C-alpha cells in the first residue's frame, strides 16, 4: 500500500468513527489549553491515538508530530520521514457551534517537506488528498484554485488567533478586511486552506499557525495551483520555526501586496 493509499484508508476509517462513535458533539467534554479558545476534547485525544497507533504499526521507524498527548515535540532529525497530524482542527466549531468546519488532517513529510496529505471534513462528507507532483483531489475529483486576481472580487478568510496575537493580526489584515468582497473567519486553518484549493476562497491569513495546522493543507493548496508564504513573502518551510502564514490562489497574491506587515 502506498503512503497516499494508507492516508486515504485512515480517513475512511475515521469517517466511520465520527459517524458511529461521536454522538452528540455538544455534550463532549473539553477544556482550554494554553489560552482561552485553544481547546482540546476527548475526541481530539482519541482520534490522535487512533492515527498514531495505525502509523506506528505500519511505519514503526517513522517520527510522529502532532498537536495532542505529548507528540508536540519536534523530532530530532527533520530530514527523515515524519507524520504531521492534527486530529481535530477547528475544535471550537466541533464542540460549541453549529459550524461543520472542522477536520482531521494527516500529512507525511520527507526531507522537511510534505509529500502526501489527506484531510477529512466528516460533517460535510468531504475527503481531500494530494501527493507531491500528482495534483490535489476532493472526493476523487481534481482540484484547482480560482482565477480571481482582484481583491474587490475576492473572498478572504482571517484567523484572528489567540488573544495575545490578535492585535497584530488585525493590523496586518486591515487592508484585506477593508477591500475584499467577502471576509470570513472559518475557525479552522486546514478547512480554510482546502477552501482555497477548491476555488471557493482566494486568501487566508493566520498570524501564528503550528505545522500540524497547515502541513496537509499546504500540499493540497500547492498541488491545486495555489501559493503559501510568510507575511513578508518568504516561502514557507514546514519546520522553519516561523509563525505567520498567508495562503492564496497565487494570482491575487502576485498582483500586489495583500497585507501590511508593519501592522
PyMOL commands that set and color helices and strands:
alter all, ss='L'
color gray80, all
select helices_A, chain A and resi 3-20+25-27+42-58+91-96+122-124+151-153+163-179+189-197+211-223+251-254
alter helices_A, ss='H'
color red, helices_A
select strands_A, chain A and resi 30-32+39-41+63-66+82-89+103-110+113-121+126-131+136-138+141-142+155-159+182-184+203-206+227-229+245-248
alter strands_A, ss='S'
color yellow, strands_A
deselect
rebuild
show_as cartoon
